[in-house]
């Protein structure tokens, strides 16, 4: 946002998403290592830890918030990267 590439709200969304995913990833790495695990296999203690670090009171809300942040970041990617690139590509084809 400081150099004008992103609007302040876009930069804030990216910062929030980064911190949220970094916190979740840190707990999962410490508890599970690199193993793949499904939602229904996550121990209750890990679910509580994820709730604590995200400030939410329910594991389903943690998942919902993660999905919403990921969706917001993808929309931002579309607006900042994909759409301008598509427009540039169309202009170059003419």
C-alpha positions as CSV (number, residue, x, y, z in Angstrom):
1,X,0.0,0.0,0.0
2,X,2.9,2.4,0.7
3,X,4.1,2.5,-2.9
4,X,0.5,2.6,-4.3
5,X,0.4,-0.9,-5.8
6,X,-2.5,-1.8,-3.5
7,X,-5.3,0.1,-1.9
8,X,-5.0,0.2,1.9
9,X,-8.0,-2.2,2.4
10,X,-6.4,-4.6,-0.1
11,X,-3.1,-4.5,1.8
12,X,-4.9,-5.0,5.1
13,X,-6.7,-8.1,3.7
14,X,-3.4,-9.5,2.6
15,X,-1.8,-8.8,6.0
16,X,-4.7,-10.3,7.9
17,X,-4.7,-13.4,5.7
18,X,-1.0,-13.9,6.0
19,X,-1.0,-13.7,9.8
20,X,-4.0,-16.0,10.0
21,X,-2.6,-18.7,7.8
22,X,0.9,-18.3,9.3
23,X,-0.5,-18.9,12.8
24,X,-2.6,-21.9,11.7
25,X,0.3,-23.4,9.7
26,X,2.7,-23.0,12.7
27,X,0.4,-25.0,15.0
28,X,-0.2,-27.6,12.4
29,X,3.5,-28.0,11.7
30,X,4.4,-28.3,15.4
31,X,1.6,-30.8,16.1
32,X,1.5,-32.8,12.9
33,X,4.8,-32.3,11.1
34,X,4.4,-32.7,7.3
35,X,1.8,-35.4,7.4
36,X,-1.5,-35.0,5.5
37,X,-4.5,-35.1,7.7
38,X,-8.3,-34.8,7.1
39,X,-10.5,-32.5,9.2
40,X,-12.2,-35.3,11.0
41,X,-8.7,-36.7,12.0
42,X,-7.6,-33.5,13.8
43,X,-7.5,-34.1,17.6
44,X,-9.7,-32.1,19.8
45,X,-6.6,-30.5,21.5
46,X,-5.3,-29.2,18.2
47,X,-8.7,-27.9,17.3
48,X,-8.8,-26.0,20.6
49,X,-5.3,-24.6,19.9
50,X,-6.3,-23.4,16.5
51,X,-9.3,-21.7,18.0
52,X,-7.1,-20.0,20.6
53,X,-4.6,-18.7,18.2
54,X,-7.3,-17.3,15.8
55,X,-9.4,-15.9,18.6
56,X,-12.4,-17.9,17.5
57,X,-14.5,-20.1,19.8
58,X,-15.4,-22.9,17.3
59,X,-13.3,-25.0,14.9
60,X,-15.9,-24.6,12.1
61,X,-15.6,-20.8,12.4
62,X,-11.8,-21.2,12.0
63,X,-12.4,-23.1,8.8
64,X,-15.0,-20.7,7.6
65,X,-12.7,-17.7,8.3
66,X,-9.9,-19.4,6.4
67,X,-12.1,-20.0,3.4
68,X,-13.3,-16.4,3.4
69,X,-9.8,-15.0,3.6
70,X,-8.6,-17.3,0.8
71,X,-11.6,-16.2,-1.3
72,X,-10.8,-12.6,-0.6
73,X,-7.1,-13.1,-1.6
74,X,-8.1,-14.9,-4.8
75,X,-10.5,-12.0,-5.7
76,X,-7.6,-9.6,-5.0
77,X,-5.3,-11.6,-7.3
78,X,-7.9,-11.5,-10.0
79,X,-8.3,-7.7,-9.7
80,X,-4.6,-6.9,-9.4
81,X,-3.0,-9.5,-11.6
82,X,-5.3,-11.5,-13.9
83,X,-7.7,-8.9,-15.1
84,X,-5.0,-6.4,-16.1
85,X,-3.0,-9.2,-17.7
86,X,-6.1,-10.3,-19.7
87,X,-6.7,-6.7,-20.8
88,X,-3.0,-6.2,-21.8
89,X,-3.1,-9.5,-23.7
90,X,-6.3,-8.4,-25.6
91,X,-4.7,-5.1,-26.5
92,X,-1.5,-6.9,-27.7
93,X,-3.6,-9.2,-29.9
94,X,-5.2,-6.2,-31.7
